[in-house]
Amino acid sequence: MSWQINFTAACLLGSALLLDGNISGQPPETKTSRDLEVPLGTWVKLSPLQATPPSPRLGYEGACAWDGKNGVLIRYGGHNQGGGGEQGSEIWTFQPKSAKWTLKEPNTSPPGICCGQQNLLDPTSGRYIRFPAFSASHGWQWWREVYLNDASVWTYDLPQNRWRNMRPLPAAHPRPLRCASWDAEHEVVVMFGGEGSSEGTWTYDPWENIWTQKKPPKEPEGRSGGNMAYDARHKIHVLFGSQFDDDQHTWIYDLNANTWTELATDGLPPTKQNDAVLTYDSNAGVVLAVVKITTGKDEEAKHRLETWTLDLDAKKWSPLKPEREPDPTSSRARQLMFAPELGLTLLENRPSNSSGVSEQQIWALRLPPKAAGTELPVTKPKLRDKPPLVEDVVVSVLNAKQVEINWSPQAGSDISFYVERAVVEVVSEDQLKRLKGQTPPLESPSVGAIRRIGPFTRISEEQSGSSFTDSKVDLSKPTAVEGEPTLERNFHDEEFDSAGRTYLHAVYAYRVRAMNAARKVSGPSAAVLTIPSSPQHLFAKESGTSCPLKWDANPEKGIVGYRVYRMGGRYSKDSIARLNQEPQKELTFSDPAAGKETRRYYVVAVDALGQEGFPSSPVWFNREWQSFYKPFVGEWHQ
């Protein structure tokens, strides 16, 4: 028997998955969490079905997390509907009760990625945490956006529909297909592995905006793929699986002891290249795994999925053997998460276009609850004696010797602030072959990438206000980093031109800390540079063969205007044209020569010194796979 959800009124009472008889026309969001009465022990397909709202049919390799406060799955990144197209940065939500997908069009976006599994939700702040993965290797991305805008952490605030580049420094180097899980006791991310990574185990604390390399005495072998899940009852992280290897171990990590241990278990799921996905079902008290089993090779490969549970009390893996497993999928096509408010495990499952079933599927599974008296202890929020992070720092270059720093104030009369500064070394667009191969550099070339950022030093006294002017800088000539860098990037010979013209200005990074009456100091704010920030809320629309654009004014003082850039095609051989040589003050632009082909547009702000800043996130004109977006966007769109 195949369990499927049925949303039509005629079948509500007789379906295997009831919506509590909701035929009143009221929005499903008003119903209680008990509405999804999924039968015990078998997978149920929630979307897409004939009677459900439309699915965007996004491609594989995205990254999903459950947002319990808002009752939605948050989905970011991955490939387009064709499977292997551009690496996207779209943010979507899925509401399990209504099976409704919603495209969020936020203020800006980090560079698009693929192979982005195990991004996480911070339940304390309610923000989605995005880590880097593969970018700029499938077309329709400007390398300048990737060079400048990518960072080890971005966060997304769903109620505000707002991305923030957290730029914590010093930083880990999260790799694609990493393993990560949220540690509820310590309120940190624990991360391990990733394709090509040898950095081992790290934690990221969103409250402090700080990475910490843990360096335990023993660690598992590095890996691409596999997953981690946090068992909140035992307060340990479980690591299992791999995309390419055959690791016949179950690993557990204890953050309190900073130790990895091989767990001897009764039974074991298939391990060879199983590309396992994991989550912890806090109702059932078990770790749930979905593993891939493959027979044959290359074009002859056949896949199937199996669901297993791990009981850490019994140290036993057991096959679930549900009446229905999700449809077969190949590698990097599954995302697993538990929704405690619904008592359901949710699976995003993406059969490939070549399999004959081209769908972006959402499945649900309910397991029997753990025996009475073994309920999960209530986890109280961690007591913090430090102020929260200072957010939304704005750095304005007033002239070559004056930089103004502003930030959002914090509640409380006992809060004071101080400012830190670091030297930044950059490389210009004329020194980067990928950039000048697509766009002729300006006469005074713009910043193309960050090479290194030096150590931060405090430059201000404590103050109660939320503004500070630094008059002890000289931006008229470059300055070299001294001391241990907090960030460093090396460029290969094939991308760096040593004969290219260098950048003519000094660049600095600023960050702000808060202090309370007990002299406890917050973690560092995001590092913000002395070049303009990315223009935000950029939108485009189709107007015949013309493309009108609109965007918001930058928050910095001293902005003299904006330049618009157009991607002429998907590949590196295609030009990226600068459409206005002189910056324009207007916040709208129309490209009469957009034509009928697919285009992508960026906007860059220019400051009082003539410095171009960080590129905006891009917007589409006549996008590929446009028909899938018509139910989700308006006339103006990203």
N, C-alpha and C positions, 0 to 999 in steps of 0.2 A: 504494500500500500504506500502511495506517495503522498506525504502530508504537504499541503500548500494552503496558504492563507487565502480566504475569499472575502472580498470587500463588498460584494453586491448585496443589497438588502434581501433579495430572494433567498440567498444561501446562508445568511448570517447565523440562523439558529441551528442549521444542520452541519455547519462546517466543522472541521477538526480544530480550527483555531477561532474562537469566538471573540468578537469585539464588544461583548457585554450588551448585545442587542441594540447597538447605537444606530437607530434609523431615524433619529430626530433631526439630522442635518447639522447638529452641533459639531464644532471642530473636535477632532479626536484628541487634540492637546488638552481638552478639558476633562478627559476621562482619567481614572485612577490608574496606578501602575499595575493593578490586577487585571486590566483589560486584556492583556495578551496571555490568554490561557493556553499556552503551548503545552501539548501533552508531554509527560515525563519521558525522558530517555531517547528521544528521536529528534533528528534535525527537521526543521520546518522552514520552508522557503518563504521569506517575507516579500521579496521584490527581486526582479520585476514579475508581475503576474498580469493577466489580461485586464483585471479590473482595478489595478493599483495605479497611482499617479505615475507619470512618465519617469523613466530612469535616464540619466545622462549617458549611460553606457561608457563610463570612463575606462581608461586602460589599466594595465597592471602596474605594480611597483609603487603605489601610493603609500600613505601612512595614516592609519586611523587610530582614534582614541575615543573612549566614551566620556561624555560630559554629563555627569549625573545631575548636576544642579539645573541644567537646561534641558535635560531629557533627550539629548541628541547624540548621535555619532558624528564626530568631526573628522573630515577626510581632506587630506592635503596632498598635492603633488602627483607624481606618476605620469604615465604616458597618455596620449590622447586616444580617441576612440578607435583609431586604426591599429593600436597595439604598440608600435615602436616609434611613434611620432615624437614631437617635441617633448621636452621634459617640463611639465606644467608646474604652476604655482597657484592653481586655483584652490580655494577653500570652500568646501561644501558641508552641509549638514544633512543628516538623514534622521527622520523622526520615526521610530519603529512602530508606534501605534497607528499612524496614518500612512506609513510607507512613503512619506513625502520627502523628496530631495529639494534642497534650496541652495542656489549658488549665492555665496556672499561676495559682494564686490567691495573690498575694504579700502582703507586709505592708501595703502601701498602693499607690496608683497616682496618677500625675499626671492632670490633667483630660483627658478624652477628646478626641480630635481627628479631623478628616478632612483630606484633601489633605496627607498627611504623608510624602510620598516622601523618600527618601535620608536617613533616620536611618541611623546607622552603627554598626559594632562596632569598639571599640578592642581590637585583638588583643593589646596589651601587658597590659592589665588584664583582658581577657576580658569587658568590660562593654559592654552595648548603650547607645548614646547617643541620647536622645530630645530632639528640638527641638520648639518649639510649632508649631501650625498653626491651622486654624479650630476654634473651640470655641463651644459655647453657641448655635449657630444652627440646630440641628435638634431641639431639645427634650430632655427628660429630663436636663438639667444645671442645677445651682444656680449662678447667677451668682456667689454668694459663694465657691464652690469655685474657679471660674475666676479671679476677682479676686485671691484670696489664694494659691492653691496653684500657679498656673502660674509658670514661670520659664524662662529661656533654655536651661537644661540640666537634665535629669534623667538618671540612669544606672540601669541594671538589671543586677544581678548574678545570673546564672542559677543557679549552684550554691547561693547563699544564698537564692534566690527573693526578692530584696530590691530595692526601688526606693529611691533617694536623690535628694532635691532638692538639686542642687549650688549653686544660687543664686550663680553667679559675678558679682562686681561690680567695676568697671563691666561692662555686658553689651551684646552685640549684640542685634538684634531680628530673630531668624530668622523668615522669612515662610513661609507655606504654599507648597508646590510649588517649593521651592528646589532648587538644585543643590549637591551636596556629595560629597566623596570623601576617603578616608583617605590621608594622605601617610606612607608607610612609612618614608621616610628621616628625617623630622623628628618623626614620631609625633604628628601633629596632624591635626585636621579642617580642610580647606579648603572654604569655603562661598561661594557666589555666588548672587545673584538671589533669586527668590521673588516671588510675586504681590504687587504694590504696593511692592516694596522698591526703594530708591534708595541703599542703603548700600554696594553694591559688594562687594568681596572681603574676607573675614575668615578668620582662623584661630582655632581653639579648641584649647588644649593641656590634655588631661585630667589630665596629671601636675601641672601648675601651677594648674589651674582658672582659666585666664585667657583672655579674648578679646583679639585684636589686630586692629585694622582696618589692612589692608595699604596701601591707597591707591596702587596702581600707577599709572604715568603714563597708561596707556590701558587701557580695559576694554570688554568686550562690552556691547551694549545689555542693560538689565535685561529679565527675562522671567519668565513663569509657565510652569512645566514645563521640559522638556528635562532632561538629566542630565549628570553629570560622572563620569569614571572615571580612576583613577590608573594610568598605565603605569609599572610599577616598573622596567622595563628602561631606559627613557629618563628616568625620574624627572620626569615632567611629568603634568599633569592635562589631560584632554581634555573639552571642553564642546561639546555638540551638541544641537540640537533646541529646540522650543518648543511650547507648547500652542496658542497663539493666533496666532503670527506666522509669517513665512516667512523665517527667517534662513538664507541660503544660504552659511554659513560654518562651518568647523570651527575651533574656538578651542583653543589650548593655553596653559596657565599653568605657568610655571616659578617655584616658590616660592623657590629659591635666588637667582634674579635679580629676583624680584618683577615679572615682566613677563607680559602677555597678548600673544599673537601670532595673527594670522589665518594658518592653515596652508593653503597652496595644495595641493590634492589632485587626483590623477587619479581622476575619478569622484566622485559624491556621491549619497547616498540621497535619496529624495524629502523635501523640506523643509517644504512648506506644512502648518502645523498638525500636524506629524508626531508630537507627543507622545512623542518618542524616549526609550527607556530604554537605559542603557549599563552595561557592566561590562568589566573587563580579564581576559582569559583568559591567565594567566601560563604555562600549558603550551604554548599555541599562539602566544603572543607577539603577540596582536592585541587591539584593542578590539572588542567585540561590541556591536552595536546592533540593537534591534527597533523598527521604525518603523511608525506607523499611516498608512494611505492611505485617504482618505475621498472618496467620490463622493456627490453629492446633498446635500440640506440637511434639517435638522430631522428630522421623522419619516420622511422618505424617505432619510436618510443610510445608506449602506452602507460598512462598514469591512473592511479586510483588513490583514494584517500581513506585513511583509517583514523578513528577517534579513540584516544586512550586517556586514562586518568591515572594520576600518581597520588597515592595516599601516603603522606610522610609519616604518619603514626605507625602504619604497617610496613613502611618502606617497600611499597609494592606498586608496580605498574600493572594496570588491567585494561584489556581491550573493552571498549564500551559495547561494541556490536549493536549499534542502533538499527532500527528497522530501515532507516534511510540514511546514507551518508551523503554529504554534499557532492555536487557534480565534480568529476575529475578536473583537476587543473595542474599545470606544470609549475616550474619553479617561480618564486617571487610573485605569486598570484593570490596570496591569502593574507588576511589580517584578522587576528583574533583578539577579542576583548570581552570582559565581563561587565554587565550592567546590573549592579546590585539592587538598584531601585526597581528593576523589573524581574530580578531573579533569573536573568537570562544571559547566556553566552551568545555573543553576536559574531558572525563570521562574514567578512567581505571576501567574496570568491569570484575570481575573474577567469572563466574559461577563455582560451585564446580564440582569435578569429578563425584559425585554421581547424579548430576542433569541431566546427559545425554548430557550436552553441556560443554565440558571441553576445555575452551578457555581463553586466556588472551586478552580481547577485549579492543579496543579503540573506543570511540564514540565521536561525535562532535555535538554541538548545536549552532545555530546562532539565537539571538533574535533581534527584530527590534531596531534600535538605538533610544536613547532618543531624544525628540523634539529639534529642532534647538534653539540655545540660552541658552541651559542648559548643554553645554559641560563641561566636568570635567576640573577644573582649572589646568594649567600646574604646576607640582610640581618640583621645583628647588632643586638640591642637597643641602643638609644641609651644611652650612658653618662651617668648622672645624678650630679651632684655635690651635689645638694640632697636633703634628706629627702622622703619621700612626703607627700601631703596628710594633715592631721589630719582624722579622720572621726568621724561620729556625735557631734557636739557637742550637749549638752543644756543648756538655759538655764532655770533655775528661779527664779521670783520668790518669795523668802522673805517679803518685806514691801516696802513702798513705797521703802525705802532700802537694800535688800540684794538682790543678784542673784547667784546661784551658777552658775558655768559649769563643766561637766565634759565630758571627752572621752576617746576611746579612747587608751590609751598606745601608744607605739611601741617596738619592740625596739631594744636598744642602750643602753648606759650613758652614752653621750656625747650623748644627745638631750635638749634642753631646749625649753621652750615659752614663748610669750608671747601675750597676749590683746589684741585690738583692739576698738574700740567706735565705733558711728556713731549719730547721731540719725535717727529714722524719723518721718516725718509720715504720718498715716493719715487716711482719711475713714471716717465711721461708717456703719452700716447705715441710719441715719435720713437720711443725706445722699445715698443712692443709690436712685433711684426704682425700679430693677429689684428691689432687695432688699425695700424696705418695701412694694412693691406686692404681694408674695407672702406676706410674714411681718410682722406688727406688730412694730416694734422694741421691745426691752426698755426699761424705764424709764431705765436708764443704758445707752445703745446700745452695741452691740459694734462691734469693728473690722469694717468692710466691705471695705476695700481699702487697699493701700499706695499713697500718693501720691508720696512721694520718700524716698530714703535718702541721707544726707549722706556726706561723706568719712570714712574710718576713721582713727582715731588710736590709737596704742599706749597702753595703760593699765596694763600690768603689767611687772614685771621678769622676766628669764628665770628659769624654775623647772623642776625635774625632775619635779614631780608633775603629775597630770592633773586638777586642780581649782583654781579660783580664785574668790574672792568679791569682787564689786565693791560697795564701800560708799560710792561717791562719785556716787550717782545719786539722783534724787528722782522717782519715778513718779507722784506725786500730782497733777501738773499738766503739760499738754502743753509740749513744747519744739520750737522751729522749727529747721529745717536751716540751717546757715551754711556758705558755701563752695559749691564745685561739687558737685552731686549725683552720686552713683554710679548712681542709678536715679531715673527720673522718669516719671510717667504723668499724662497730661491726660485730663480727663473732659468729654465733650460736654454741651451744655445739656440734651439729651433724657434723659441718664442722671444728671445731678447736680442736687440740690436745695440751693441756697445757703441756704435757710431751715431746713434740717434741723439737728437738734441735733448738736453736734460730740462727738468722743470726749474723755473726761474725763481720761485718763491719758497720761503720756509713754510713748513706745515707743522702745526701742533695739535695735540689731542688734549681735551679737557674732560674731567669728570668731577662730580660733586658728591660729598658725603654729608650725612646728617648726624648730629650729636644731641643726646638728651641731657637732662639735668644730672644724671648719674655718670656723665662723661662716657657713656657707651656710644660707640661710633658704628654707623651703618656700613654695609658693604658698599663698594664703589658703584656709582651709576654707570650706565653705558658710556663708553668713551666716544666723544663727539669731536670732529675735526674742524679745522679752520678752512674748509671749503664748504660751499652750500650743501644743504641736505637735499634729499630726493624730493622733487615736486610730488604732491600727493593728490589723490582723487582725480587722476587723469582718466578721462572718458573719451570715446570716439563714437562716431556713427557713420553709416553709409548714406551718402547723398549722391546717387548716380555714380559717376567716376571721380567724385570729390570726397575727401575725408575731412570733416570738421572735427576739431579737438577742443577740449576745455579742461581746465585744471584749477586747483586752488593756489592762491599766492603763498610763497614760502614764508615761514615765520621769522626768518632772519632780517635784521635791519641791513640796509645798504645793498639790497638786491637791485641790480640795474636792468635785469631782463632775463629772457629765456631763449634757448635755442631748441629747435625741433629736429629730430633725426628719424629717418625712415629706413627700415629694413626692406631691401628690394627683393629678397628671396630667402629661402630657408638655409642655404649653405654658405660656407666661408668664401666661396667664389663670388657670391652676390654682394653688391655694394651696400653700404649703409650711408645714405646721403645726408649731409647737413643741409637742411632746407632753408635756413636763414643765416646768412653769414654774420649779420649784426644782431645782437640780442634785442628782442622785442619786449616791451613792458606789458602788452596786453596778455590776458589769461585765456585767450582763444586763438585758434589758428586753423586755417583751412588749406588743405593740400589739393589743388585743382587737378594735379597730375597723378592721383592715386591709381587711376585706371580701373581695370576689372579684376586684376589679380589679387592674391592675398598679400597683405602688407602688415607690418608691425611698426608701431611708433613709440618713441621715447621723447621725454622732455628733460632738459638740463637747465638749472638755474645758474646765473652768472652774477658775481658779487662786485663790490666797488673796486677791487684790484683787477677785475677781468678774469677771475678764476672761475672756471666751470666746476660744478660740483658733482655729487653722486647722481647717476641717472635715475629717473623715475622707473617704476615697474612698467612694463610695456602694455600697450593696448592693441587690439586687433582691428583690421579692416578686411571685410570679406574673408573671415577666418575659415580655415579648413574645418570640415565636419560641422558646418554652421547649422544644419537642420537640427542637430541634437540640442542646440542652445536656445532655439526659438521659444520653448516653453518657459525658459528661466531668466531671460534678459529683456530689457526694454529697448527703446529706440537708441538711447545712449547706453553704452556698455563698455566693459573693459576687455 
